[in-house]
Amino acid sequence: MDSDINKNIDLPRLEKAVTEMLKAVGEDPEREGLKDTPGRVARMYTELLAGAARDPKEHLKSVFSERCDEVVLLRDIPFYSICEHHMMPFIGKAHVAYLPDEKVLGVSKLARIVDCFARRMQVQERLTAQIADFLTENLKPQGVAVVLEASHSCMTIRGIRKPGSTMVTSALRGAFKKDPRSRAEVLSLMHSGRE
């Protein structure tokens, strides 16, 4: 799928870099199991970082007017991203809510917007804010709430090695930030039915 490819990545250069990395860790890039690894890794990065070459505004084509003044929430949106500090994945779930003013967005587009921002070199804190700010600027809702929960392989399989830990970040805008009752309602909806 074309949207799953970052055409800005220089594949030959990345393949050479992976070959050098293999040599630097004492491997033989010519041995049978590694011969095609540089190409596979380069193609993998075009997929994992596809969001960097995409404009999330492409997902606003299905914004429409609707009289709705209640919370719109999509929970448990799976996402993965690449931590820019160690170039290792972090994987989790996004919960995205907004309180429409006059515009609503097709539900699948919320997931696509999360995906567009996640599939870049990221840190979770920035990713959370980017999603919230994008929806705030483009939908002009009364409020936006974004909560991300993720496991970071850079701390679960290396460094401190704490598997099972989850990082939670939130970004609240508008009514969800200013009004304690609205904030409590949206956070309760995000976590209802969970242990």
Buried (B, 14 or more C-beta within 10 A) or exposed (E): EEEEBBEEBEBEEBBEBBBEBBEEEEBEBEEEEBEEBBBEBBBEBBEBBBBBBBEBEEBBEEBEEEEBEEBBBBBEBEBEBBBEEBEBBBEBBBBBBBBBBBBBBEEEBBBBBBBBBBBBBBBBEBBBBBBBBBBBEBBEBBBBBBBBBBBBBBBBEEEEEEEEEEBEBBBBBBBBBEBEEBBEBBBEBBEEEEE
